[in-house]
């Protein structure tokens, strides 16, 4: 059974930092696409960052470039280091996974991911 469990969220002042973790189980890390998404109240879920399993290349939403860093231990844990946090970063953050398969796929489309964690709340106060 595929499981994704996020942790590390919390309340932080603007300019502060948090490190999110996503502990995974039930699948081979290198065989899956794995990324971070977030959803703020009243807004659609949006892509934050993604790391390629085969070459380690990273992708970021424009809104977080230069502030967030995605990484993994290449075994079972995904991380998101978030620096210089802004109030607009307030959201529930989710990690998501999808088995790597041939065909059309895009890292920043939530609908392409089959598995989701329960999310962790990040609140940034001004």
Secondary structure by P-SEA (a helix, b strand, c coil): cbbbbbcbbbbbcccbbbbbbbbbccccccccccbbbbbccccccccccccccccbbbbbcccccccbbbbcccccbbbbbbcccccccccbbbbbbbccccccccccccccccccccbbbbbbcc
